[in-house]
Amino acid sequence: MPVCPTRAEGQVLDLDTAVKDGVLGGGVGFGGVFAEKLDLNKMIEELDLPDVPSVFICPISLEPMEDPVTLCTGQTYERSNILKWFSLGHFTCPTTMQELWDDSVTPNKTLHQLIHTWFSQKYLQMKKKSEDVQGSVSEILTVLKKVKGQARVQSLKDLRRIVTNHSSARKTVVEKGGVAVLLNLLGPYTSHAIGSEVVSILVNLSLDSPSRLNLKQPAKVSLVVDMLNEGSIETKINCTKLIQILTEEDDFDSDIVSSHGLLVGLMRLVKDKRHPSGNLPGLKLLKSICSHTQVRILIVSIGAVSQLVELLPGMNPECLELALFVLDAVSTVKEGKLALSSCADTIPNMVRILMRVSESCTQLALSILWSICKLSPEEYSSIAVDVGLAAKLLLVIQSGCDPLLKQRSAELLKLCSLNYTDSIFISKCKLTRTIR
Amino acid sequence: MLDTVVQNMGLLCSRHKRGNQATTEENDQAAEIERRIEQETKAEKHIQKLLLLGAGESGKSTIFKQIKLLFQTGFDERELQSYTSVIHANVYQTIKILHDGAKELGLSEAGSSKYELSVDNKEIGEKLSDIGGRLDYPRLTEELVQDILKVWRDPAIQETYARGNELQVPDCADYFMENLQRLSEANYIPTKEDVLHARVRTTGVVETQFSPVGENKKSGEVYRLYDVGGQRNERRKWIHLFDGVTAVIFCAAISEYDQTLFEDENRNRIMETKELFEWVLKQKCFEKTSFMLFLNKFDIFEKKVSKVPLNVCEWFKDYQPVSTGKQEVEHAYEFVKKKFEELYYQNVTCDHQDRVFKIYRTTALDQKLVKKTFKLVDETLRRRNLFEAGLL
C-alpha cells in the first residue's frame, strides 16, 4: 500500500526510499545503536551539508535541529530557539501565528531519531570516501616512485583528478611526503607532459618553506617558465600561479624572475584575447614582481609598455587596476618614463581613466600622468590638456575622494596651466566658470 | 619545380609515343616514374629539416654522430675502423701543437726555462713535430708511442698544456693521450667513445635521415639532420640549406670563453659565437623556425670555471662569483644562459613572436644526456606541429 509522502516546503522525504536507505533504521549496516555513538552536533558541523531535508530544519534558525520539540499546534522547533521565543514574551506559534492554548513543549523523539540516523549515515559515507581518498593517494604516490614514461604521466593525471575533486586529498598528499616525490620529478630533463601535470597538482597544495626553496632552483624555475610559454592555457595559468606562490616569500630573490622568458610569457598571457582567463593571473604576477627594479627595466625592454597601454581600454576594472599598477611602477625608472611618453596612446588613455572606474585607478593614472608631464612639461602637459585633462582634474578636485589625491590633482593642474594664459587655459578646460 | 618536371616528363613520354609508336610497356614505365615522383614529393613534405649550426669545434659533428648512434644502426665495424687513421692523426696533431706551442711560449717568456724540454726529449720532440707536419701520418707503433709519451709527460709540455687555451689544442687531447697504448695496438678497432672524441674539421654538408622511436614505437616523425663546417670559410655554404628548416640546433661551446679561433688567433671564441648566433637569428628565412640552443661542453666548463674566471671573456665581464664548488658552477652556468637568453630577445621583433626558443645544457660526448636532450627536442617539435595544425 503506497504511503503518502510527507511534504514540507518542497523537499519530499519519501518514506519508501527512506526505509530502503536505512534512514529509518531498517537498512543494512546503519542501525540505530551504532549511530548513537556519534555526536550529532559534531556531525552537523563537520558535514556542513547544503541538502538537509527541510523537515529536519528549525523554522526559526534555519539550522538542523539537535533537540526538536513540538508545540501544541503540531509544529516542531529547536528547543533552545523556541524557548528563547517564549522568553521574549511571545506565546504564539512562529509559523502558524496561532496563539498557544498550551505552553508545553514535547520532545519529538521520532524526529530526533530520524535526524540522527540521517546524519550518521552521511557522516559514515563521508568518512569512508575520505579513507578511500587517502588510500588512493597513498597508492598513487607509491606507484609514482617506481614507474616511468607514459605510466608516470597516467599516475600523475589520476593524482590530479583526486586532488581537484577532494580537498581532503590535498592534505593527504602533503602528509604522505608527496610533495617531495613531485618536486623530484622536476628537473632539466623533464618532459612537458610530466612537468605540466606536476605543476597542476602542486598549485593545489600548501607548500612549506623547504619545498618552496626547492622549487626556486634555477633549473626548475626554467622548466616552469618554459611551460608557461609553451603550454595549454590551463598549464600557463597553473605555472603563473605556482610562480606567484614562490614570490610571496619575504626574502624573495629577484634574480629568478628577472627573466626575459618569464616576462614575454606573461605578456602573451595578458594579451591573449582567445583565452581571456589568463589575463588576470598574468597581471597579478606582473604586479607582484614589478616591485624589483631589474624587472621594471626588463618589462620596458621587451616592449611591454606600449602593449599594456593599448590593452587598457578593453580591460575590466580588476585587470585595469593591476595593469595601471605595473605601468606606474615602470614609470619610476628612466627607461619606463621614456617608453610611456613615446607611446601615443598613453596620455589619452590615462586621461580617460580618471574618475571613470575607481579611486585607485584614478590615483594610479594620475601618478603616471605626473611622471610623464614632469619629463617634459610643455610638451606633454599640452597634449594632455588637449585631450581634456584639465576638466578631469577639476572633477577630481571637486569629488569626495582622498584629500591627498585632490592635492596631487591640483598640483598637476597648476603644472599644466603654467604654459597658458588664464583665458586660453579656461577655454581649454571647456568650462564657463573655473574654481581656483 | 617538381611539378614542372612531372609535367615535362609527361610531355616527353607522349612525344616519344607519337614519334615511335611506343609500346604499352614504355607507357607503363612512364606512368610508374610519374607515380614514384609524386610519392616522393608527398613524402618530402613530411620530413622535418633540422640544421646543426655553430662556430668551429662547437660540437655539431659530435651531436651528429650521437644521433646516428642513437637512432640508426650505429657504426658497423668497417665504419669504426675507418676512424683509426683520423684518431692517429689527432694524436700527431696534438703533440705537434704542444711541442711548437712550448717553443712559442718559451720565446715569449725569455729567460724562463719553464717551457724548455729536457735534453733527451728535445730531439724526440723535433722528430714528432716533423711527422705532425706531414700530409701522411705513419702508423702508430710501440716505439712512436713511447716517444710521444715521453714528450707528453715532460714538465715543459705539461706547462704548455696548462696554457692550452692560448694555442689550438683540441679538446680530445688528454683523452687520446691517456689511451695511447690501446690506440697503438696491432688489431686496434676504435670504440664508440673513441669515435665520438675523434676530431675532423667538417667541410661541406653531411646529412642523415632518422626517425626517433618513441615508447609506443609509433612516432612517425621523420627528421633529416644536416651537419656543416663551422669555420668561417665554410659558412658561405650554409645559406644553401636555409630553406624550409623546421628547427635550428645551434651549438655553442660554453667552455671556450678563454680560447681563440683556429682561423683568427686574435678573436675570442665566445665573441665569435655571439656574433654568429645574432646573425643566424636575424635571417629572414628563420622567421618561423624553432631555435634550440645547445650550450655544449658543459663537462669542460664545469672544471674550468673554478680555475679560470668567466670575466676573461668580454661578454661576461660583469660576472660576480658568489660561492665555490658545485654551487658556483651552477651560478656561472645560469649567468651564461641568461646572457644568451638576453641576446636572443634583443634580436627578436614582433615577426618572431611565436617562435619557439629553448636552451639546453649539453655534453655532446655523453650519450645518455644527448638521448634525454633529444627526447625533449622531439617533444617540443611535435607539440609545435600540433599547435600549428590548430590542434593544441
Interface residues (C-beta under 8 A of the other chain):
Chain A: G149 Q150 P188 Y189 S191 H192 A193 P218 S222 D226 E230 S232 S259 H260 G261 V264 R268 S301 I302
Chain B: E215 N216 E330 E334 K337 K338 E341 E342 Y344 Y345 Q353 V356 F357 K358 I359 Y360 R361 K372 T373 K375 L376 E379 T380 R383 L392
